[in-house]
Amino acid sequence: MKILAVSDELSRGLETLIVNDPQKLDDIDVIVSCGDLDTEYLEFLVDGMRRDFFFIRGNHPLENSGEYFEPQKAAFSSRGVRYVAGQPDLHGRVAAYKNYLFAGFGGSMWYNGEENQYSESEMAKTVRSVERSIAWYRLRDKFLGRQRKELVVVSHAPIANIHDLPDRPHKGFKCFKAFMDKASPFLWLHGHIHLANQYTNQISTEGPTTIVNVFGCKIIDVSRKSIQVTAHCYIGS
Ligand SMILES: [Fe+2]
């Protein structure tokens, strides 16, 4: 599986590639957004590439348009769940995709009371709910004699003490660390932590888990023995 992961900053290089050279993205299976990106940008990616799509929201509202698109519309909302490009927000949910389970945690650490900010205990509650969903999926697969699905976690905020920063808005969640130790995902994608530029990779390994700061646009190839992360600008160059 090859994931095109995006977060926090628009990638004009990616937009150009989709318009002028889309065949270079032919082997991408799924688009994953780790938050803080415009609805319009995400819809452009999904419409342009016509791929499966997962997203969580960051600490900034989806309708809070960035530098490029006009602020037009909030993501479509139904029964309290936001939709982008026809897909529901993955926050607090688990979705099966191919031989993988995708689990999502949006938002950031609480710092000024605006939308999509959570205290440690609020996020821990969401983590427990996700753990129950994972257990249910695993039980169902076992009962049906299916192969155990590997876990991919998509969060906006980082894990405590891994890629996080000391200021309150950018602190990582301790409950994420406990969840990672327990659930052993093989891949954890996060956003929220801005790097010097989009071509920088920030990757850590904790036991069986590879943790990737997606900032900008990264292609993550998990089909090989070791996970490979590439900044999009290197495609075909
Ligand atoms: Fe953020």
Boltz pocket constraint, residues with backbone or C-beta under 6 A from the ligand:
constraints:
  - pocket:
      binder: B
      contacts: [[A, 36], [A, 58], [A, 59], [A, 60], [A, 108], [A, 156], [A, 191], [A, 192], [A, 193]]
      max_distance: 6.0
